[in-house]
Amino acid sequence: MKPDYQIKNVKLYNCDNMDFMREIPDKHYDLAVVDPPYGIGAGKGVGVTRGKENQYTVKEWDSKIPDKSYFDELFRISKNQIVCGGNYFANMLPNSRGWIYWRKMMGGNYADGELLWTSFDRNLKEYTKRSDSGGRFHPTQKLISLYKWILVNYAEPGDKIFDSHGGSFSSACACLDMGFDFDGCEIDQEYFDNAVNRLKNNVQDFFAFV
């Protein structure tokens, strides 16, 4: 499948991830880092934080979680996996002691943190950084620095990385800056176009490892 946008070894596909994965050979990717819908309605309504700088188009993408066929394909095409919000899919993921706890330090009514499931047989690790709520175009936009931390701790130089639910493509930004080969899918046209602009208009501070 031809990428809809490519910069260096980072390829973005504006497509259904299941259609994409069906064309990929077994164990093609060294690491899949994915953030599937949690089924909690994050795409609905208008999200407003810190005044009114963040407003999101109402969307239905988070109305349900992926079914088992998604995880079957994901595990088929990748050697190792990291799944954000892994607790929402615990009945479809193997037992693991290698969880990641992202401590967000948000306070108030926000969750104290987020759980990421990993396929790695190692002790639980913690990543601590406040979740950024400013300047976003996606309601569940992850930090670039989170993905960089994941790559430092769980990937090896030369690894091929995959993201099935690109969203804002923070994963692609991290891979671009760190020199990893990357393939990522995003079916929503608005998110995809914004992510492409994000990659095209990057600045030094944007990719800072902080």
TIFITI-369964 format. One record per residue: z, x, y of N, C-alpha, C in turn. Coordinates in Angstrom, 3 decimals, decimal comma. Layout:
BEGIN
> nz  nx  ny  caz  cax  cay  cz  cx  cy
> Z  X  Y  Z  X  Y  Z  X  Y
...
***
This chain:
BEGIN
> nz  nx  ny  caz  cax  cay  cz  cx  cy
> 0,000  0,853  -1,197  0,000  0,000  0,000  0,000  0,889  1,248
> -0,861  0,582  2,182  -0,961  1,371  3,401  0,150  0,985  4,371
> 0,857  1,966  4,964  1,926  1,629  5,913  1,374  0,978  7,170
> 2,154  0,082  7,758  1,771  -0,548  9,019  2,099  0,334  10,211
> 2,984  1,288  10,001  3,270  2,280  11,032  3,799  3,523  10,345
> 3,355  4,689  10,827  3,828  5,951  10,265  4,006  6,967  11,369
> 5,139  7,683  11,311  5,380  8,820  12,180  5,932  9,937  11,308
> 5,205  11,038  11,247  5,522  12,147  10,341  5,616  11,602  8,911
> 6,723  11,841  8,209  6,866  11,382  6,822  7,640  10,076  6,716
> 7,779  9,380  7,830  8,468  8,085  7,860  7,422  6,977  7,909
> 7,439  6,104  6,889  6,452  5,038  6,762  7,155  3,685  6,775
> 6,676  2,793  7,645  7,237  1,446  7,755  6,204  0,428  7,291
> 6,680  -0,555  6,521  5,817  -1,583  5,956  6,306  -2,955  6,403
> 5,415  -3,712  7,035  5,728  -5,074  7,473  5,324  -6,027  6,346
> 6,212  -6,156  5,350  5,847  -6,879  4,136  7,086  -7,377  3,413
> 6,855  -8,197  2,407  7,907  -8,649  1,506  8,326  -7,489  0,612
> 9,609  -7,190  0,565  10,050  -6,016  -0,198  9,802  -6,151  -1,703
> 9,835  -7,378  -2,233  9,579  -7,559  -3,661  8,120  -7,232  -3,986
> 7,185  -7,664  -3,143  5,778  -7,313  -3,346  5,599  -5,800  -3,301
> 6,296  -5,158  -2,378  6,194  -3,702  -2,243  6,761  -2,998  -3,468
> 7,966  -3,382  -3,878  8,619  -2,678  -4,977  7,873  -2,822  -6,292
> 7,201  -3,936  -6,493  6,453  -4,126  -7,743  5,329  -3,112  -7,906
> 4,892  -2,504  -6,819  3,816  -1,514  -6,882  4,327  -0,085  -7,008
> 5,635  0,092  -7,000  6,224  1,437  -7,007  6,563  1,869  -8,438
> 6,253  3,103  -8,808  6,584  3,591  -10,158  8,094  3,704  -10,371
> 8,496  3,764  -11,614  9,907  3,914  -11,967  10,471  5,198  -11,353
> 11,683  5,084  -10,812  12,452  6,227  -10,290  11,660  7,047  -9,268
> 10,851  6,382  -8,489  10,027  7,077  -7,482  10,876  7,639  -6,344
> 11,931  6,914  -5,970  12,786  7,338  -4,861  14,056  7,988  -5,389
> 14,494  9,030  -4,682  15,741  9,684  -5,065  16,949  8,851  -4,657
> 16,846  8,184  -3,504  17,968  7,400  -2,997  17,461  6,187  -2,245
> 17,990  5,021  -2,598  17,747  3,794  -1,833  19,017  3,460  -1,069
> 18,891  3,311  0,241  20,019  2,909  1,093  19,617  1,572  1,708
> 20,279  0,497  1,273  19,804  -0,841  1,614  20,922  -1,687  2,222
> 20,499  -2,654  3,025  21,434  -3,559  3,698  20,907  -4,990  3,547
> 21,036  -5,573  2,339  20,478  -6,903  2,092  21,256  -7,985  2,841
> 20,677  -9,175  2,979  21,406  -10,293  3,591  22,680  -10,614  2,807
> 23,765  -10,866  3,532  25,049  -11,170  2,902  25,234  -12,661  2,645
> 24,319  -13,479  3,168  24,428  -14,919  2,982  25,507  -15,570  3,822
> 25,794  -14,996  4,985  26,876  -15,516  5,839  26,351  -16,077  7,161
> 25,034  -16,217  7,276  24,453  -16,840  8,463  24,396  -15,981  9,693
> 24,336  -14,646  9,529  24,324  -13,755  10,698  23,073  -13,918  11,550
> 22,000  -14,433  10,979  20,777  -14,580  11,741  20,694  -15,850  12,562
> 21,678  -16,730  12,406  21,628  -18,006  13,117  22,356  -17,925  14,461
> 21,941  -18,761  15,379  22,626  -18,829  16,665  22,267  -17,666  17,563
> 22,913  -17,622  18,705  22,696  -16,560  19,677  23,932  -15,682  19,710
> 23,767  -14,398  19,454  24,886  -13,469  19,496  25,000  -12,869  20,880
> 26,145  -12,996  21,496  26,338  -12,452  22,831  27,613  -11,619  22,832
> 27,502  -10,359  23,233  28,658  -9,484  23,335  28,566  -8,698  24,629
> 29,710  -8,320  25,150  29,777  -7,525  26,388  28,917  -8,151  27,481
> 29,231  -9,353  27,855  28,414  -10,057  28,826  27,304  -10,807  28,123
> 26,071  -10,554  28,520  24,954  -11,260  27,911  23,770  -10,339  27,622
> 24,078  -9,059  27,339  22,974  -8,146  27,121  22,363  -8,263  25,734
> 23,093  -8,835  24,792  22,585  -8,956  23,430  22,329  -10,411  23,083
> 21,083  -10,787  22,981  20,725  -12,135  22,573  19,668  -12,044  21,490
> 19,866  -12,797  20,425  19,016  -12,694  19,260  18,334  -14,021  18,963
> 17,080  -13,947  18,568  16,338  -15,130  18,170  16,978  -15,750  16,929
> 17,100  -17,074  16,910  17,667  -17,763  15,750  16,744  -17,578  14,550
> 17,304  -17,098  13,450  16,518  -16,844  12,233  17,323  -17,256  11,006
> 16,601  -17,497  9,897  17,221  -17,984  8,667  17,357  -16,907  7,599
> 17,117  -15,648  7,950  17,050  -14,618  6,917  18,373  -14,387  6,189
> 19,486  -14,768  6,797  20,788  -14,520  6,172  21,385  -15,790  5,568
> 20,537  -16,693  5,125  21,023  -17,954  4,564  21,451  -17,821  3,103
> 20,967  -16,780  2,410  21,361  -16,567  1,016  21,207  -15,097  0,666
> 21,851  -14,679  -0,423  21,761  -13,292  -0,866  20,570  -13,126  -1,809
> 20,081  -11,901  -1,991  19,007  -11,675  -2,965  19,477  -12,020  -4,379
> 18,537  -12,411  -5,235  18,915  -12,709  -6,615  18,820  -11,454  -7,475
> 19,096  -11,606  -8,758  19,163  -10,467  -9,668  17,835  -9,730  -9,762
> 16,721  -10,435  -9,599  15,419  -9,773  -9,721  15,234  -8,696  -8,647
> 15,827  -8,912  -7,472  15,767  -7,891  -6,419  16,478  -6,622  -6,868
> 17,686  -6,782  -7,393  18,447  -5,603  -7,808  17,813  -4,935  -9,023
> 17,192  -5,699  -9,913  16,481  -5,110  -11,050  15,374  -4,185  -10,553
> 14,603  -4,642  -9,574  13,521  -3,816  -9,033  14,066  -2,603  -8,284
> 15,111  -2,823  -7,492  15,704  -1,730  -6,727  16,187  -0,609  -7,650
> 16,855  -0,985  -8,735  17,363  0,012  -9,679  16,236  0,647  -10,491
> 15,157  -0,056  -10,661  14,027  0,502  -11,404  13,326  1,603  -10,614
> 13,153  1,404  -9,310  12,344  2,341  -8,523  13,135  3,489  -7,920
> 14,466  3,457  -8,013  15,289  4,497  -7,378  16,280  5,099  -8,363
> 16,572  6,379  -8,157  17,504  7,086  -9,032  18,954  6,796  -8,664
> 19,233  6,686  -7,380  20,571  6,348  -6,892  20,446  5,327  -5,775
> 21,535  4,579  -5,566  21,513  3,494  -4,603  22,820  3,439  -3,817
> 22,699  3,043  -2,548  23,848  2,704  -1,716  23,554  1,342  -1,108
> 24,479  0,387  -1,310  24,253  -0,998  -0,896  25,322  -1,399  0,109
> 24,918  -1,609  1,359  25,849  -2,082  2,379  26,333  -3,483  2,009
> 27,603  -3,762  2,314  28,155  -5,068  1,976  28,190  -5,319  0,494
> 28,427  -4,273  -0,287  28,369  -4,382  -1,737  29,298  -5,424  -2,332
> 30,377  -5,740  -1,625  31,314  -6,750  -2,125  30,679  -8,126  -2,220
> 29,623  -8,380  -1,440  28,942  -9,675  -1,504  28,061  -9,801  -2,751
> 27,783  -8,678  -3,408  26,891  -8,678  -4,566  27,583  -8,116  -5,806
> 28,913  -8,144  -5,827  29,677  -7,468  -6,872  29,311  -7,943  -8,269
> 28,924  -9,206  -8,416  28,580  -9,719  -9,743  27,228  -9,224  -10,226
> 26,441  -8,561  -9,358  25,125  -8,047  -9,758  25,057  -6,531  -9,720
> 26,178  -5,881  -9,409  26,211  -4,423  -9,325  27,141  -3,863  -10,399
> 26,782  -2,724  -10,995  27,654  -2,106  -11,992  28,983  -1,669  -11,383
> 29,991  -1,526  -12,229  31,265  -0,987  -11,764  31,055  0,417  -11,205
> 31,770  0,731  -10,120  31,630  2,040  -9,499  32,954  2,439  -8,853
> 33,278  3,715  -8,938  34,440  4,217  -8,205  34,019  4,902  -6,909
> 32,698  4,971  -6,682  32,182  5,735  -5,557  31,907  4,916  -4,313
> 32,746  3,939  -4,017  32,540  3,107  -2,837  32,718  3,916  -1,551
> 32,122  3,404  -0,473  32,320  3,933  0,876  33,012  2,853  1,697
> 34,035  3,256  2,435  34,665  2,336  3,375  34,321  2,779  4,784
> 33,610  1,914  5,510  33,280  2,181  6,916  34,354  1,525  7,774
> 35,228  2,352  8,348  36,297  1,856  9,219  35,744  1,739  10,633
> 35,669  0,494  11,144  34,939  0,225  12,378  35,794  0,249  13,643
> 37,093  0,087  13,520  37,996  0,149  14,674  37,614  -0,850  15,771
> 37,219  -2,050  15,395  36,768  -3,041  16,371  37,910  -3,841  16,982
> 38,925  -4,151  16,179  40,050  -4,936  16,688  39,695  -6,400  16,857
> 40,627  -7,160  17,423  40,410  -8,584  17,665  40,121  -9,344  16,391
> 39,160  -10,261  16,441  38,794  -11,054  15,274  37,737  -10,400  14,396
> 37,293  -9,208  14,782  36,296  -8,514  13,982  36,918  -7,948  12,709
> 36,093  -7,771  11,680  36,556  -7,131  10,453  36,966  -5,695  10,740
> 38,002  -5,230  10,057  38,449  -3,853  10,237  37,426  -2,847  9,721
> 36,614  -3,282  8,755  35,646  -2,359  8,194  34,642  -3,058  7,306
> 33,817  -2,247  6,650  32,788  -2,756  5,756  32,743  -1,899  4,503
> 32,427  -2,533  3,373  32,365  -1,845  2,090  30,917  -1,585  1,695
> 30,636  -0,357  1,281  29,318  0,014  0,789  29,453  0,471  -0,653
> 28,736  -0,185  -1,555  28,731  0,202  -2,965  27,784  1,383  -3,153
> 28,150  2,329  -4,020  27,235  3,418  -4,361  27,166  3,583  -5,872
> 26,073  4,134  -6,328  25,895  4,420  -7,754  26,471  5,781  -8,133
> 27,053  6,490  -7,179  27,543  7,851  -7,427  28,920  7,828  -8,089
> 29,076  8,673  -9,088  30,348  8,774  -9,805  31,227  9,803  -9,092
> 31,836  9,358  -8,011  32,705  10,238  -7,232  33,768  9,396  -6,545
> 34,733  10,067  -5,946  35,826  9,347  -5,307  35,356  8,578  -4,075
> 36,080  7,532  -3,760  35,811  6,750  -2,554  35,856  7,649  -1,325
> 34,916  7,421  -0,385  34,891  8,175  0,858  34,978  7,211  2,031
> 35,470  7,711  3,165  35,605  6,881  4,354  34,784  7,455  5,500
> 34,063  6,571  6,181  33,356  6,916  7,404  34,016  6,134  8,532
> 34,407  6,829  9,599  35,128  6,185  10,693  34,357  6,326  11,988
> 33,882  5,210  12,503  33,257  5,170  13,824  33,153  3,721  14,255
> 33,479  3,466  15,484  33,397  2,112  16,011  31,954  1,606  15,953
> 31,794  0,367  15,494  30,477  -0,254  15,446  29,992  -0,523  16,858
> 28,770  -0,124  17,157  28,205  -0,271  18,498  27,685  -1,687  18,683
> 28,141  -2,391  19,711  27,692  -3,760  19,955  26,798  -3,869  21,186
> 26,389  -2,765  21,743  25,565  -2,778  22,953  24,147  -2,294  22,690
> 23,182  -2,823  23,427  21,810  -2,354  23,368  21,113  -2,592  22,048
> 21,417  -3,677  21,380  20,840  -3,934  20,067  19,783  -5,040  20,138
> 18,868  -5,046  19,157  17,917  -6,150  19,047  18,052  -6,885  17,718
> 18,996  -6,444  16,885  19,225  -7,062  15,579  20,715  -7,356  15,452
> 21,090  -8,562  14,993  22,512  -8,935  14,985  23,384  -8,128  14,042
> 22,799  -7,504  13,015  23,603  -6,686  12,096  23,148  -5,224  12,137
> 22,740  -4,769  13,291  22,210  -3,418  13,460  23,259  -2,368  13,141
> 22,907  -1,452  12,231  23,809  -0,382  11,825  23,609  0,848  12,714
> 24,616  1,704  12,731  24,558  2,936  13,515  23,635  3,961  12,867
> 22,857  4,641  13,675  22,070  5,753  13,158  22,993  6,820  12,584
> 24,107  7,043  13,237  25,035  8,079  12,775  25,621  7,744  11,407
> 25,747  6,454  11,062  26,198  6,073  9,720  25,189  6,546  8,682
> 23,909  6,304  8,935  22,883  6,733  7,983  22,797  8,249  7,901
> 22,991  8,917  9,016  22,986  10,379  8,975  24,151  10,904  8,140
> 25,302  10,288  8,303  26,463  10,675  7,501  26,186  10,443  6,024
> 25,566  9,320  5,680  25,203  9,031  4,291  24,255  10,091  3,755
> 23,250  10,457  4,534  22,286  11,454  4,082  22,939  12,817  3,885
> 23,835  13,190  4,785  24,539  14,467  4,646  25,370  14,498  3,366
> 26,000  13,384  3,033  26,946  13,348  1,920  26,350  12,927  0,578
> 25,199  12,252  0,592  24,683  11,687  -0,655  23,228  12,044  -0,960
> 22,529  12,715  -0,066  21,135  13,091  -0,311  21,001  14,609  -0,342
> 19,903  15,053  -0,948  19,579  16,471  -1,007  18,286  16,724  -0,234
> 18,112  17,923  0,308  16,855  18,222  0,993  15,659  17,939  0,086
> 14,647  17,304  0,636  13,465  16,962  -0,135  13,509  15,613  -0,810
> 14,644  14,916  -0,737  14,758  13,593  -1,350  13,845  12,581  -0,659
> 13,362  11,638  -1,439  12,609  10,502  -0,921  13,557  9,315  -0,783
> 13,587  8,707  0,399  14,549  7,656  0,725  13,815  6,323  0,873
> 14,466  5,236  0,429  13,880  3,898  0,531  14,886  2,931  1,128
> 14,380  2,024  1,984  15,182  0,935  2,544  14,385  -0,355  2,404
> 14,939  -1,315  1,673  14,221  -2,557  1,380  14,323  -3,581  2,500
> 15,352  -3,482  3,339  15,579  -4,439  4,433  15,772  -3,640  5,724
> 14,661  -3,210  6,309  14,738  -2,264  7,418  15,458  -2,789  8,644
> 15,232  -4,065  9,005  15,876  -4,615  10,192  15,539  -3,806  11,433
> 16,540  -3,183  12,015  16,338  -2,340  13,197  15,846  -0,942  12,840
> 15,808  -0,631  11,546  15,358  0,662  11,025  16,158  1,837  11,554
> 17,483  1,665  11,658  18,343  2,819  11,930  18,201  3,855  10,820
> 17,966  3,387  9,600  17,761  4,287  8,462  16,544  5,177  8,694
> 15,463  4,593  9,210  14,244  5,366  9,484  14,479  6,387  10,586
> 15,233  6,000  11,617  15,548  6,922  12,709  16,296  8,138  12,189
> 17,264  7,905  11,303  18,039  9,008  10,739  17,152  9,925  9,901
> 16,309  9,337  9,066  15,431  10,130  8,211  14,417  10,918  9,029
> 13,895  10,318  10,085  12,946  11,016  10,950  13,591  12,245  11,570
> 14,785  12,088  12,071  15,463  13,190  12,754  15,882  14,291  11,786
> 16,177  13,911  10,526  16,683  14,879  9,559  15,610  15,396  8,606
> 14,380  14,910  8,757  13,272  15,464  7,990  13,092  14,922  6,594
> 13,633  13,738  6,306  13,468  13,141  4,981  12,205  12,287  4,915
> 11,550  12,279  3,755  10,491  11,311  3,496  11,133  9,932  3,359
> 10,530  8,930  3,981  11,148  7,603  4,028  10,090  6,520  3,940
> 10,355  5,509  3,104  9,596  4,268  3,069  10,552  3,122  3,333
> 10,162  2,187  4,200  11,026  1,049  4,497  10,237  -0,218  4,711
> 10,807  -1,341  4,274  10,163  -2,649  4,402  10,943  -3,531  5,372
> 10,219  -4,336  6,120  10,807  -5,389  6,948  9,788  -6,510  7,068
> 10,161  -7,705  6,629  9,219  -8,820  6,590  9,089  -9,533  7,935
> 10,127  -9,475  8,763  10,126  -10,195  10,030  9,309  -9,420  11,072
> 8,322  -10,095  11,663  7,421  -9,424  12,595  8,135  -8,954  13,857
> 9,030  -9,780  14,396  9,737  -9,408  15,625  10,597  -8,171  15,410
> 11,377  -8,167  14,349  12,214  -6,999  14,056  11,346  -5,758  13,834
> 10,260  -5,942  13,087  9,393  -4,807  12,781  8,812  -4,206  14,063
> 8,278  -5,050  14,933  7,676  -4,552  16,179  8,708  -3,835  17,049
> 9,914  -4,390  17,128  10,967  -3,739  17,919  11,354  -2,391  17,321
> 11,374  -2,326  15,988  11,726  -1,068  15,328  10,653  -0,006  15,569
> 9,387  -0,401  15,532  8,307  0,538  15,804  8,437  1,096  17,225
> 8,714  0,213  18,184  8,919  0,678  19,559  10,118  1,605  19,661
> 11,129  1,304  18,886  12,332  2,156  18,870  11,986  3,566  18,423
> 11,174  3,684  17,386  10,781  4,998  16,889  9,828  5,704  17,852
> 8,932  4,950  18,459  7,971  5,544  19,399  8,652  6,076  20,654
> 9,694  5,396  21,104  10,306  5,715  22,389  11,629  6,459  22,247
> 11,801  7,149  21,140  13,070  7,843  20,922  13,281  8,919  21,975
> 14,578  9,157  22,290  14,988  10,229  23,197  16,058  11,033  22,511
> 16,411  12,178  23,068  17,348  13,079  22,409  18,681  12,411  22,119
> 19,220  11,685  23,097  20,512  11,059  22,895  20,469  10,015  21,787
> 19,292  9,435  21,592  19,129  8,373  20,612  19,407  8,867  19,210
> 19,064  10,132  18,951  19,216  10,687  17,614  20,418  11,627  17,493
> 21,285  11,617  18,470  22,437  12,518  18,429  23,309  12,218  17,231
> 23,743  13,253  16,529  24,602  13,079  15,343  26,057  13,008  15,816
> 26,451  11,807  16,221  27,816  11,620  16,715  28,422  10,403  16,056
***
